[in-house]
Protein backbone atom coordinates (compact mmCIF):
# COMPACT_ATOMS: atom_id res chain seq x y z
CA UNK A 1 0.00 0.00 0.00
CA UNK A 2 2.88 2.31 0.60
CA UNK A 3 4.03 1.80 -2.95
CA UNK A 4 0.58 2.69 -4.29
CA UNK A 5 0.60 5.99 -2.36
CA UNK A 6 4.03 6.71 -3.71
CA UNK A 7 2.86 5.91 -7.19
CA UNK A 8 -0.23 8.12 -6.75
CA UNK A 9 1.91 11.02 -5.57
CA UNK A 10 4.29 10.45 -8.41
CA UNK A 11 1.44 10.29 -10.94
CA UNK A 12 -0.15 13.39 -9.47
CA UNK A 13 3.17 15.21 -9.65
CA UNK A 14 3.65 14.12 -13.26
CA UNK A 15 0.13 15.13 -14.21
CA UNK A 16 0.55 18.53 -12.54
CA UNK A 17 3.88 18.95 -14.27
CA UNK A 18 2.39 18.00 -17.63
CA UNK A 19 -0.54 20.41 -17.17
CA UNK A 20 1.85 23.14 -16.06
CA UNK A 21 4.07 22.51 -19.09
CA UNK A 22 1.15 22.58 -21.48
CA UNK A 23 -0.27 25.84 -20.09
CA UNK A 24 3.19 27.44 -20.13
CA UNK A 25 3.70 26.33 -23.72
CA UNK A 26 0.28 27.69 -24.71
CA UNK A 27 1.03 31.02 -22.99
CA UNK A 28 4.35 31.29 -24.83
CA UNK A 29 2.69 30.30 -28.09
CA UNK A 30 0.01 32.97 -27.58
CA UNK A 31 2.65 35.62 -26.86
CA UNK A 32 4.66 34.50 -29.89
CA UNK A 33 1.58 34.78 -32.09
CA UNK A 34 1.09 38.34 -30.91
CA UNK A 35 4.74 39.17 -31.56
CA UNK A 36 4.67 37.55 -35.00
CA UNK A 37 1.45 39.42 -35.78
CA UNK A 38 2.96 42.78 -34.77
CA UNK A 39 6.16 42.10 -36.72
CA UNK A 40 4.09 41.14 -39.77
CA UNK A 41 2.08 44.36 -39.59
CA UNK A 42 5.29 46.41 -39.36
CA UNK A 43 6.88 44.49 -42.23
CA UNK A 44 3.91 44.95 -44.57
CA UNK A 45 3.56 48.61 -43.60
CA UNK A 46 7.18 49.23 -44.56
CA UNK A 47 6.88 47.28 -47.81
CA UNK A 48 3.62 48.99 -48.69
CA UNK A 49 5.16 52.44 -48.58
CA UNK A 50 5.90 53.69 -52.05
CA UNK A 51 9.17 55.44 -52.60
CA UNK A 52 8.42 58.99 -53.63
CA UNK A 53 11.82 60.30 -54.58
CA UNK A 54 11.47 63.87 -55.73
CA UNK A 55 14.98 64.85 -54.63
CA UNK A 56 16.42 64.78 -58.13
CA UNK A 57 19.34 67.20 -58.41
CA UNK A 58 20.18 66.77 -62.12
CA UNK A 59 17.42 65.14 -64.12
CA UNK A 60 13.68 65.14 -64.57
CA UNK A 61 10.51 64.99 -62.49
CA UNK A 62 7.04 64.75 -64.00
CA UNK A 63 4.14 62.59 -65.09
CA UNK A 64 3.62 60.25 -68.01
CA UNK A 65 0.27 59.44 -69.60
CA UNK A 66 -0.26 56.83 -72.26
CA UNK A 67 -3.01 55.96 -74.68
CA UNK A 68 -3.51 53.91 -77.79
CA UNK A 69 -6.14 53.64 -80.47
CA UNK A 70 -7.22 54.23 -84.02
CA UNK A 71 -5.59 57.01 -86.02
CA UNK A 72 -7.71 56.44 -89.17
CA UNK A 73 -8.86 58.36 -91.17
CA UNK A 74 -7.89 61.55 -89.32
CA UNK A 75 -6.39 62.01 -85.89
CA UNK A 76 -9.10 63.20 -83.49
CA UNK A 77 -7.03 64.56 -80.58
CA UNK A 78 -10.04 65.43 -78.43
CA UNK A 79 -11.39 61.88 -78.32
CA UNK A 80 -8.13 60.28 -77.23
CA UNK A 81 -8.13 58.63 -73.83
CA UNK A 82 -4.98 58.64 -71.69
CA UNK A 83 -4.15 56.74 -68.52
CA UNK A 84 -1.28 56.89 -66.06
CA UNK A 85 1.66 55.05 -67.61
CA UNK A 86 3.14 51.93 -66.01
CA UNK A 87 6.31 50.70 -67.68
CA UNK A 88 9.78 51.71 -68.78
CA UNK A 89 10.68 55.12 -70.15
CA UNK A 90 13.88 55.38 -72.20
CA UNK A 91 16.14 58.42 -72.40
CA UNK A 92 17.93 58.11 -75.75
CA UNK A 93 20.74 60.57 -76.42
CA UNK A 94 19.48 62.70 -79.31
CA UNK A 95 22.84 62.95 -81.12
CA UNK A 96 23.30 59.17 -80.96
CA UNK A 97 19.83 58.66 -82.46
CA UNK A 98 20.39 61.23 -85.22
CA UNK A 99 23.84 59.84 -86.11
CA UNK A 100 22.82 56.19 -86.19
CA UNK A 101 22.29 56.33 -90.00
CA UNK A 102 20.44 53.10 -90.61
CA UNK A 103 21.89 51.33 -87.60
CA UNK A 104 20.08 49.28 -85.01
CA UNK A 105 17.63 51.67 -83.35
CA UNK A 106 16.31 48.94 -81.02
CA UNK A 107 19.81 48.20 -79.73
CA UNK A 108 20.49 51.91 -79.16
CA UNK A 109 17.21 52.30 -77.30
CA UNK A 110 17.77 49.19 -75.17
CA UNK A 111 21.26 50.35 -74.20
CA UNK A 112 19.98 53.82 -73.21
CA UNK A 113 19.15 55.01 -69.71
CA UNK A 114 15.73 53.77 -68.66
CA UNK A 115 13.57 54.07 -65.57
CA UNK A 116 10.41 52.33 -64.45
CA UNK A 117 7.36 54.59 -64.19
CA UNK A 118 4.57 53.54 -61.84
CA UNK A 119 1.15 55.17 -61.83
CA UNK A 120 2.43 57.88 -64.14
CA UNK A 121 5.10 59.20 -61.73
CA UNK A 122 8.45 59.97 -63.39
CA UNK A 123 11.58 60.79 -61.41
CA UNK A 124 15.09 60.20 -62.76
CA UNK A 125 18.63 61.38 -62.24
CA UNK A 126 20.21 61.97 -65.67
CA UNK A 127 23.59 63.12 -66.93
CA UNK A 128 23.62 66.44 -68.73
CA UNK A 129 22.62 66.21 -72.37
CA UNK A 130 19.73 66.25 -74.81
CA UNK A 131 17.44 63.21 -74.91
CA UNK A 132 14.45 61.79 -76.71
CA UNK A 133 12.02 60.46 -74.10
CA UNK A 134 10.32 57.27 -75.34
CA UNK A 135 7.95 54.68 -73.93
CA UNK A 136 8.93 51.03 -74.04
CA UNK A 137 6.74 49.77 -76.88
CA UNK A 138 7.31 52.29 -79.70
CA UNK A 139 9.78 54.93 -80.93
CA UNK A 140 8.87 58.57 -81.10
CA UNK A 141 11.25 61.44 -81.75
CA UNK A 142 10.00 64.99 -81.96
CA UNK A 143 10.29 68.30 -80.17
CA UNK A 144 7.40 67.26 -77.91
CA UNK A 145 9.44 64.49 -76.32
CA UNK A 146 12.89 66.14 -76.41
CA UNK A 147 14.45 67.34 -73.17
CA UNK A 148 17.72 69.07 -72.34
CA UNK A 149 19.27 68.40 -68.96
CA UNK A 150 21.74 70.93 -67.56
CA UNK A 151 24.04 70.50 -64.60
CA UNK A 152 22.50 70.82 -61.14
CA UNK A 153 19.01 71.39 -62.51
CA UNK A 154 15.93 69.18 -62.25
CA UNK A 155 13.35 69.99 -64.88
CA UNK A 156 9.65 69.43 -64.36
CA UNK A 157 8.04 67.99 -67.49
CA UNK A 158 4.91 65.99 -68.26
CA UNK A 159 4.50 63.66 -71.25
CA UNK A 160 1.57 62.22 -73.18
CA UNK A 161 2.24 59.33 -75.54
CA UNK A 162 -0.33 57.92 -77.93
CA UNK A 163 0.30 54.74 -79.90
CA UNK A 164 -1.65 54.46 -83.15
CA UNK A 165 -2.95 50.94 -83.68
CA UNK A 166 -4.03 51.71 -87.27
CA UNK A 167 -3.15 54.41 -89.81
Z-matrix of the N, CA and C atoms (Angstrom, degrees):
N
C 1 1.445
C 2 1.515 1 111.09
N 3 1.255 2 117.42 1 -32.17
C 4 1.448 3 121.61 2 177.30
C 5 1.520 4 110.17 3 -62.11
N 6 1.332 5 115.31 4 -41.04
C 7 1.452 6 118.97 5 -179.15
C 8 1.530 7 110.57 6 -65.80
N 9 1.322 8 117.24 7 -36.43
C 10 1.464 9 119.54 8 179.02
C 11 1.525 10 111.06 9 -63.76
N 12 1.349 11 116.84 10 -42.52
C 13 1.459 12 120.30 11 177.67
C 14 1.525 13 110.54 12 -61.78
N 15 1.295 14 114.88 13 -41.28
C 16 1.457 15 119.24 14 178.94
C 17 1.526 16 110.23 15 -63.56
N 18 1.322 17 114.42 16 -41.85
C 19 1.455 18 118.85 17 179.06
C 20 1.529 19 109.94 18 -66.69
N 21 1.312 20 119.70 19 -39.60
C 22 1.452 21 122.77 20 178.34
C 23 1.528 22 111.02 21 -62.16
N 24 1.348 23 115.54 22 -44.70
C 25 1.457 24 119.53 23 178.51
C 26 1.519 25 110.15 24 -63.76
N 27 1.299 26 115.41 25 -41.63
C 28 1.457 27 120.32 26 179.91
C 29 1.530 28 110.80 27 -64.43
N 30 1.337 29 116.01 28 -42.85
C 31 1.467 30 120.13 29 178.54
C 32 1.519 31 110.95 30 -65.61
N 33 1.367 32 114.91 31 -42.08
C 34 1.450 33 117.71 32 178.71
C 35 1.515 34 110.79 33 -63.27
N 36 1.307 35 117.07 34 -40.56
C 37 1.462 36 120.87 35 178.81
C 38 1.527 37 109.95 36 -63.39
N 39 1.311 38 116.79 37 -43.63
C 40 1.466 39 120.81 38 179.50
C 41 1.526 40 111.23 39 -64.64
N 42 1.316 41 116.36 40 -41.52
C 43 1.464 42 119.73 41 -179.93
C 44 1.524 43 109.81 42 -66.03
N 45 1.340 44 117.53 43 -43.61
C 46 1.457 45 120.73 44 177.10
C 47 1.532 46 110.26 45 -61.42
N 48 1.296 47 116.29 46 -42.29
C 49 1.457 48 120.93 47 179.73
C 50 1.535 49 110.73 48 -63.59
N 51 1.318 50 115.68 49 -42.19
C 52 1.467 51 120.11 50 179.89
C 53 1.525 52 109.80 51 -65.24
N 54 1.327 53 117.49 52 -45.46
C 55 1.464 54 121.18 53 178.71
C 56 1.525 55 110.11 54 -62.30
N 57 1.319 56 116.71 55 -43.94
C 58 1.460 57 121.35 56 177.80
C 59 1.533 58 110.41 57 -60.11
N 60 1.295 59 117.26 58 -44.45
C 61 1.468 60 121.98 59 -179.72
C 62 1.524 61 111.35 60 -63.35
N 63 1.322 62 115.57 61 -42.55
C 64 1.462 63 119.68 62 -179.70
C 65 1.524 64 110.68 63 -65.45
N 66 1.327 65 117.94 64 -46.10
C 67 1.468 66 119.72 65 -179.77
C 68 1.527 67 111.03 66 -65.60
N 69 1.305 68 118.05 67 -37.44
C 70 1.468 69 121.31 68 177.03
C 71 1.524 70 109.92 69 -63.76
N 72 1.318 71 115.89 70 -45.49
C 73 1.465 72 120.59 71 178.44
C 74 1.522 73 111.30 72 -60.55
N 75 1.347 74 116.60 73 -43.27
C 76 1.459 75 120.06 74 179.10
C 77 1.530 76 111.63 75 -65.22
N 78 1.340 77 116.96 76 -38.54
C 79 1.468 78 120.23 77 176.84
C 80 1.529 79 110.76 78 -63.36
N 81 1.315 80 116.87 79 -44.11
C 82 1.468 81 120.96 80 178.30
C 83 1.521 82 109.88 81 -64.26
N 84 1.316 83 117.05 82 -42.76
C 85 1.453 84 121.33 83 179.60
C 86 1.521 85 110.63 84 -61.91
N 87 1.326 86 117.18 85 -41.70
C 88 1.465 87 121.77 86 178.39
C 89 1.524 88 110.31 87 -63.61
N 90 1.330 89 117.37 88 -44.40
C 91 1.459 90 120.61 89 178.28
C 92 1.525 91 109.98 90 -64.21
N 93 1.320 92 117.61 91 -41.49
C 94 1.463 93 120.66 92 179.61
C 95 1.522 94 111.39 93 -63.89
N 96 1.341 95 116.84 94 -36.85
C 97 1.459 96 119.42 95 177.46
C 98 1.523 97 110.60 96 -62.95
N 99 1.340 98 115.66 97 -40.58
C 100 1.456 99 119.29 98 178.85
C 101 1.523 100 110.69 99 -65.09
N 102 1.319 101 116.76 100 -42.00
C 103 1.460 102 120.84 101 179.65
C 104 1.524 103 110.24 102 -65.39
N 105 1.319 104 117.01 103 -45.62
C 106 1.462 105 121.00 104 178.87
C 107 1.529 106 109.91 105 -61.64
N 108 1.317 107 117.14 106 -41.04
C 109 1.454 108 121.52 107 178.35
C 110 1.526 109 110.99 108 -61.67
N 111 1.327 110 118.09 109 -46.24
C 112 1.461 111 121.72 110 179.30
C 113 1.529 112 111.55 111 -64.73
N 114 1.318 113 117.06 112 -41.31
C 115 1.465 114 120.77 113 178.35
C 116 1.523 115 109.82 114 -64.37
N 117 1.328 116 117.11 115 -40.12
C 118 1.463 117 120.70 116 179.06
C 119 1.519 118 111.24 117 -63.04
N 120 1.314 119 116.94 118 -42.97
C 121 1.470 120 120.69 119 178.96
C 122 1.527 121 109.90 120 -61.22
N 123 1.328 122 116.68 121 -45.47
C 124 1.469 123 120.11 122 179.16
C 125 1.525 124 111.09 123 -62.56
N 126 1.307 125 116.35 124 -43.54
C 127 1.471 126 121.59 125 -178.94
C 128 1.521 127 110.71 126 -60.68
N 129 1.334 128 117.70 127 -49.28
C 130 1.463 129 120.59 128 -179.07
C 131 1.528 130 112.12 129 -68.92
N 132 1.322 131 117.34 130 -31.03
C 133 1.462 132 119.89 131 177.06
C 134 1.530 133 110.29 132 -66.08
N 135 1.318 134 116.06 133 -40.47
C 136 1.467 135 119.95 134 179.18
C 137 1.518 136 110.01 135 -68.49
N 138 1.335 137 117.86 136 -44.61
C 139 1.458 138 121.15 137 179.93
C 140 1.520 139 111.98 138 -66.51
N 141 1.310 140 117.09 139 -31.45
C 142 1.451 141 120.95 140 -176.89
C 143 1.517 142 113.73 141 -75.61
N 144 1.319 143 116.51 142 -15.93
C 145 1.460 144 119.45 143 179.01
C 146 1.516 145 109.35 144 -72.83
N 147 1.301 146 115.53 145 129.32
C 148 1.461 147 120.96 146 179.51
C 149 1.509 148 108.72 147 -89.81
N 150 1.309 149 115.11 148 134.81
C 151 1.445 150 120.54 149 177.77
C 152 1.520 151 108.25 150 -70.55
N 153 1.296 152 115.89 151 123.62
C 154 1.455 153 120.98 152 179.30
C 155 1.519 154 107.68 153 -119.57
N 156 1.318 155 115.22 154 79.87
C 157 1.447 156 121.75 155 -173.79
C 158 1.518 157 109.97 156 -90.99
N 159 1.313 158 115.66 157 98.36
C 160 1.453 159 119.92 158 176.77
C 161 1.522 160 110.00 159 -110.54
N 162 1.320 161 117.63 160 23.40
C 163 1.448 162 121.80 161 179.97
C 164 1.519 163 110.56 162 -99.14
N 165 1.303 164 116.75 163 45.18
C 166 1.459 165 122.13 164 178.25
C 167 1.523 166 107.68 165 -76.26
N 168 1.331 167 116.74 166 128.94
C 169 1.464 168 119.91 167 179.57
C 170 1.529 169 111.53 168 -96.69
N 171 1.327 170 117.29 169 -38.97
C 172 1.464 171 121.90 170 176.30
C 173 1.513 172 106.77 171 -134.26
N 174 1.325 173 117.23 172 103.90
C 175 1.456 174 119.70 173 -176.87
C 176 1.505 175 112.08 174 163.91
N 177 1.329 176 114.40 175 -140.37
C 178 1.469 177 120.20 176 -172.99
C 179 1.519 178 111.07 177 -140.99
N 180 1.321 179 114.68 178 144.72
C 181 1.463 180 123.60 179 173.47
C 182 1.523 181 106.05 180 -133.19
N 183 1.335 182 117.16 181 138.10
C 184 1.456 183 118.72 182 178.69
C 185 1.509 184 112.49 183 174.16
N 186 1.317 185 115.27 184 -161.24
C 187 1.458 186 121.53 185 178.63
C 188 1.525 187 108.92 186 -126.47
N 189 1.330 188 114.24 187 155.95
C 190 1.458 189 120.82 188 178.24
C 191 1.519 190 108.08 189 -131.13
N 192 1.347 191 115.35 190 126.76
C 193 1.460 192 121.36 191 174.51
C 194 1.522 193 108.14 192 -116.65
N 195 1.318 194 114.52 193 150.87
C 196 1.461 195 119.89 194 -174.03
C 197 1.518 196 109.48 195 -140.75
N 198 1.327 197 114.65 196 140.62
C 199 1.449 198 120.11 197 175.50
C 200 1.517 199 109.39 198 -146.34
N 201 1.296 200 115.84 199 164.76
C 202 1.465 201 119.98 200 174.80
C 203 1.512 202 108.93 201 -151.65
N 204 1.347 203 114.07 202 151.50
C 205 1.455 204 118.05 203 -179.68
C 206 1.508 205 111.73 204 170.15
N 207 1.301 206 114.38 205 -167.98
C 208 1.455 207 123.36 206 -175.00
C 209 1.531 208 110.79 207 -74.80
N 210 1.319 209 115.45 208 135.00
C 211 1.467 210 121.43 209 175.95
C 212 1.533 211 110.57 210 -116.46
N 213 1.323 212 117.23 211 20.74
C 214 1.473 213 123.00 212 -179.29
C 215 1.517 214 109.47 213 -109.15
N 216 1.239 215 123.92 214 146.72
C 217 1.466 216 127.74 215 -14.12
C 218 1.523 217 111.47 216 -79.80
N 219 1.321 218 117.80 217 -28.92
C 220 1.463 219 120.80 218 176.19
C 221 1.525 220 108.29 219 -126.38
N 222 1.309 221 115.63 220 155.31
C 223 1.464 222 119.56 221 -179.81
C 224 1.521 223 108.97 222 -81.03
N 225 1.325 224 116.14 223 117.63
C 226 1.458 225 122.48 224 178.28
C 227 1.533 226 107.61 225 -101.43
N 228 1.330 227 116.18 226 93.26
C 229 1.466 228 121.63 227 -173.67
C 230 1.528 229 112.34 228 -64.52
N 231 1.302 230 118.10 229 -32.18
C 232 1.464 231 120.86 230 -177.03
C 233 1.526 232 113.14 231 -70.35
N 234 1.322 233 117.15 232 -27.35
C 235 1.467 234 118.81 233 -177.14
C 236 1.533 235 113.22 234 -91.24
N 237 1.296 236 117.21 235 -0.77
C 238 1.465 237 119.85 236 179.48
C 239 1.525 238 111.15 237 -69.49
N 240 1.320 239 115.11 238 140.80
C 241 1.458 240 121.48 239 179.05
C 242 1.524 241 108.27 240 -111.61
N 243 1.324 242 116.51 241 130.34
C 244 1.458 243 122.53 242 179.94
C 245 1.526 244 109.49 243 -119.27
N 246 1.320 245 114.80 244 147.51
C 247 1.468 246 121.91 245 175.87
C 248 1.525 247 108.55 246 -128.57
N 249 1.330 248 115.92 247 163.22
C 250 1.459 249 119.67 248 174.22
C 251 1.522 250 108.99 249 -60.59
N 252 1.317 251 115.92 250 134.16
C 253 1.466 252 121.59 251 -176.08
C 254 1.520 253 110.52 252 -81.51
N 255 1.330 254 115.57 253 139.25
C 256 1.457 255 123.56 254 172.75
C 257 1.525 256 106.87 255 -129.02
N 258 1.308 257 117.23 256 111.30
C 259 1.456 258 121.25 257 -179.44
C 260 1.514 259 110.59 258 158.02
N 261 1.327 260 115.28 259 -168.79
C 262 1.463 261 120.61 260 -178.64
C 263 1.525 262 110.76 261 -87.30
N 264 1.323 263 114.43 262 142.70
C 265 1.460 264 122.52 263 170.59
C 266 1.529 265 106.16 264 -117.16
N 267 1.338 266 115.22 265 132.72
C 268 1.464 267 121.51 266 -178.42
C 269 1.520 268 109.91 267 -105.72
N 270 1.332 269 115.29 268 140.20
C 271 1.456 270 122.84 269 175.87
C 272 1.525 271 106.66 270 -112.86
N 273 1.347 272 114.98 271 97.75
C 274 1.463 273 121.47 272 -176.26
C 275 1.523 274 108.21 273 -96.27
N 276 1.327 275 116.66 274 127.32
C 277 1.462 276 120.76 275 179.42
C 278 1.532 277 108.58 276 -61.33
N 279 1.319 278 115.83 277 123.50
C 280 1.465 279 121.42 278 -173.58
C 281 1.530 280 111.95 279 -58.98
N 282 1.312 281 118.42 280 -44.73
C 283 1.472 282 120.62 281 -179.40
C 284 1.518 283 111.50 282 -63.43
N 285 1.326 284 117.48 283 -37.91
C 286 1.475 285 120.24 284 177.72
C 287 1.520 286 110.64 285 -63.52
N 288 1.340 287 116.45 286 -41.50
C 289 1.469 288 121.27 287 179.71
C 290 1.528 289 110.48 288 -64.75
N 291 1.346 290 116.04 289 -46.33
C 292 1.466 291 120.83 290 -177.59
C 293 1.530 292 112.48 291 -67.40
N 294 1.332 293 117.50 292 -30.35
C 295 1.467 294 121.50 293 -177.10
C 296 1.520 295 113.39 294 -94.53
N 297 1.301 296 117.98 295 6.93
C 298 1.465 297 120.65 296 -176.74
C 299 1.528 298 111.59 297 -69.53
N 300 1.312 299 118.35 298 -32.17
C 301 1.471 300 124.48 299 174.28
C 302 1.519 301 113.40 300 46.48
N 303 1.316 302 115.76 301 66.05
C 304 1.465 303 119.61 302 175.56
C 305 1.515 304 113.74 303 80.77
N 306 1.304 305 117.32 304 9.92
C 307 1.461 306 120.46 305 178.79
C 308 1.513 307 111.90 306 -77.85
N 309 1.296 308 115.58 307 -163.46
C 310 1.453 309 122.36 308 -176.46
C 311 1.534 310 109.92 309 -89.67
N 312 1.333 311 116.11 310 95.51
C 313 1.455 312 121.27 311 -178.92
C 314 1.526 313 111.65 312 -63.67
N 315 1.328 314 117.21 313 -38.01
C 316 1.472 315 120.86 314 -179.77
C 317 1.518 316 110.61 315 -63.26
N 318 1.319 317 117.24 316 -41.04
C 319 1.467 318 120.75 317 179.61
C 320 1.529 319 110.18 318 -65.91
N 321 1.336 320 116.41 319 -42.84
C 322 1.463 321 120.13 320 178.33
C 323 1.528 322 110.26 321 -60.84
N 324 1.312 323 116.02 322 -45.72
C 325 1.465 324 120.11 323 -179.77
C 326 1.525 325 110.65 324 -62.59
N 327 1.324 326 117.40 325 -46.31
C 328 1.464 327 120.94 326 -177.77
C 329 1.523 328 113.00 327 -67.16
N 330 1.318 329 117.72 328 -23.36
C 331 1.469 330 120.10 329 178.45
C 332 1.532 331 111.74 330 -92.80
N 333 1.330 332 116.91 331 0.50
C 334 1.466 333 121.84 332 179.98
C 335 1.522 334 110.82 333 -82.08
N 336 1.323 335 115.01 334 166.62
C 337 1.470 336 121.08 335 175.76
C 338 1.522 337 107.71 336 -63.00
N 339 1.329 338 116.28 337 135.21
C 340 1.465 339 119.49 338 176.06
C 341 1.514 340 109.75 339 -141.75
N 342 1.304 341 115.23 340 150.50
C 343 1.469 342 121.89 341 177.98
C 344 1.519 343 108.56 342 -133.46
N 345 1.314 344 115.67 343 153.46
C 346 1.460 345 121.08 344 177.21
C 347 1.527 346 108.38 345 -90.42
N 348 1.324 347 115.37 346 129.00
C 349 1.461 348 122.68 347 177.87
C 350 1.518 349 107.61 348 -104.72
N 351 1.320 350 116.64 349 129.82
C 352 1.461 351 122.10 350 177.80
C 353 1.514 352 108.47 351 -121.53
N 354 1.318 353 114.96 352 131.19
C 355 1.462 354 122.43 353 179.05
C 356 1.526 355 111.97 354 52.42
N 357 1.331 356 115.66 355 35.67
C 358 1.455 357 121.02 356 175.30
C 359 1.514 358 116.02 357 78.57
N 360 1.326 359 119.20 358 2.12
C 361 1.465 360 122.12 359 -176.51
C 362 1.525 361 110.29 360 -91.10
N 363 1.328 362 116.50 361 120.14
C 364 1.457 363 123.46 362 -179.38
C 365 1.521 364 109.49 363 -112.44
N 366 1.326 365 116.24 364 129.37
C 367 1.451 366 122.72 365 176.56
C 368 1.516 367 107.11 366 -153.70
N 369 1.346 368 117.01 367 118.60
C 370 1.464 369 119.69 368 -176.41
C 371 1.516 370 111.54 369 -150.50
N 372 1.319 371 115.06 370 135.07
C 373 1.457 372 121.62 371 168.74
C 374 1.519 373 106.66 372 -80.45
N 375 1.337 374 117.59 373 132.23
C 376 1.461 375 121.80 374 -179.05
C 377 1.524 376 110.07 375 -136.10
N 378 1.316 377 116.50 376 146.59
C 379 1.472 378 118.92 377 171.78
C 380 1.527 379 109.55 378 -68.46
N 381 1.313 380 116.43 379 158.74
C 382 1.456 381 119.18 380 177.97
C 383 1.522 382 109.65 381 -62.26
N 384 1.330 383 115.50 382 145.54
C 385 1.453 384 120.78 383 -179.76
C 386 1.512 385 110.96 384 152.11
N 387 1.332 386 115.00 385 179.57
C 388 1.459 387 121.81 386 178.04
C 389 1.520 388 108.30 387 -112.05
N 390 1.334 389 116.27 388 131.84
C 391 1.464 390 122.27 389 -172.01
C 392 1.525 391 111.39 390 -130.77
N 393 1.327 392 114.97 391 148.99
C 394 1.461 393 121.46 392 161.29
C 395 1.525 394 105.85 393 -90.37
N 396 1.319 395 116.50 394 133.06
C 397 1.461 396 121.97 395 177.65
C 398 1.522 397 106.53 396 -101.18
N 399 1.361 398 116.27 397 121.74
C 400 1.467 399 120.50 398 -174.42
C 401 1.522 400 111.66 399 -133.83
N 402 1.331 401 116.07 400 141.06
C 403 1.468 402 118.92 401 172.21
C 404 1.533 403 109.95 402 -72.21
N 405 1.291 404 115.22 403 170.75
C 406 1.465 405 122.00 404 -174.25
C 407 1.524 406 113.67 405 -66.43
N 408 1.333 407 118.16 406 -38.60
C 409 1.464 408 119.02 407 -166.38
C 410 1.529 409 116.48 408 -97.02
N 411 1.324 410 118.93 409 -0.13
C 412 1.471 411 119.14 410 172.67
C 413 1.524 412 109.95 411 -158.54
N 414 1.343 413 115.42 412 160.72
C 415 1.463 414 122.20 413 -179.22
C 416 1.518 415 109.51 414 -98.24
N 417 1.309 416 114.79 415 137.26
C 418 1.459 417 120.70 416 176.29
C 419 1.522 418 106.95 417 -146.43
N 420 1.305 419 116.02 418 130.04
C 421 1.462 420 120.17 419 -179.85
C 422 1.519 421 108.92 420 -139.59
N 423 1.310 422 114.46 421 109.44
C 424 1.459 423 121.72 422 -179.96
C 425 1.520 424 108.16 423 -155.92
N 426 1.319 425 115.76 424 177.59
C 427 1.462 426 119.79 425 177.81
C 428 1.531 427 111.45 426 -65.24
N 429 1.333 428 116.10 427 -28.49
C 430 1.469 429 120.02 428 -178.33
C 431 1.525 430 112.86 429 -64.96
N 432 1.318 431 116.81 430 -28.95
C 433 1.463 432 118.81 431 -178.62
C 434 1.529 433 111.89 432 -117.82
N 435 1.339 434 116.27 433 28.77
C 436 1.462 435 122.04 434 176.29
C 437 1.524 436 108.59 435 -105.57
N 438 1.333 437 115.23 436 132.43
C 439 1.468 438 120.36 437 177.88
C 440 1.526 439 109.05 438 -128.63
N 441 1.328 440 115.24 439 151.65
C 442 1.463 441 121.08 440 173.97
C 443 1.520 442 107.63 441 -122.21
N 444 1.313 443 114.68 442 123.07
C 445 1.461 444 121.82 443 -179.42
C 446 1.523 445 108.23 444 -102.19
N 447 1.330 446 116.56 445 127.22
C 448 1.461 447 121.52 446 175.90
C 449 1.522 448 108.96 447 -111.08
N 450 1.297 449 115.33 448 160.52
C 451 1.463 450 121.81 449 -175.57
C 452 1.530 451 111.68 450 -60.39
N 453 1.312 452 114.57 451 136.58
C 454 1.472 453 122.93 452 176.39
C 455 1.525 454 113.38 453 58.05
N 456 1.328 455 116.43 454 33.00
C 457 1.462 456 120.08 455 177.86
C 458 1.524 457 109.52 456 -136.59
N 459 1.312 458 115.98 457 130.84
C 460 1.467 459 121.72 458 174.52
C 461 1.520 460 107.22 459 -106.52
N 462 1.323 461 115.76 460 118.51
C 463 1.466 462 118.61 461 179.34
C 464 1.521 463 109.50 462 -89.33
N 465 1.312 464 115.22 463 151.64
C 466 1.463 465 121.56 464 176.69
C 467 1.520 466 106.74 465 -109.54
N 468 1.342 467 115.95 466 116.89
C 469 1.469 468 120.03 467 -174.83
C 470 1.519 469 110.04 468 -146.82
N 471 1.319 470 116.04 469 136.55
C 472 1.461 471 122.51 470 177.55
C 473 1.526 472 108.90 471 -109.38
N 474 1.344 473 115.56 472 147.44
C 475 1.457 474 121.51 473 -178.07
C 476 1.516 475 110.52 474 -128.51
N 477 1.344 476 114.52 475 146.51
C 478 1.461 477 122.55 476 172.61
C 479 1.525 478 107.00 477 -129.68
N 480 1.321 479 115.28 478 119.63
C 481 1.463 480 120.91 479 178.35
C 482 1.514 481 109.09 480 -113.29
N 483 1.328 482 116.03 481 137.07
C 484 1.455 483 120.73 482 177.29
C 485 1.524 484 108.20 483 -130.04
N 486 1.319 485 115.91 484 122.94
C 487 1.462 486 121.90 485 179.45
C 488 1.526 487 108.39 486 -98.03
N 489 1.341 488 115.45 487 121.80
C 490 1.454 489 120.44 488 177.75
C 491 1.530 490 108.94 489 -80.53
N 492 1.315 491 116.25 490 126.93
C 493 1.465 492 120.32 491 179.19
C 494 1.533 493 111.25 492 -92.67
N 495 1.350 494 116.86 493 -13.37
C 496 1.463 495 120.79 494 173.55
C 497 1.516 496 108.26 495 -153.18
N 498 1.328 497 115.34 496 149.94
C 499 1.480 498 120.93 497 -176.84
C 500 1.504 499 110.67 498 -119.55
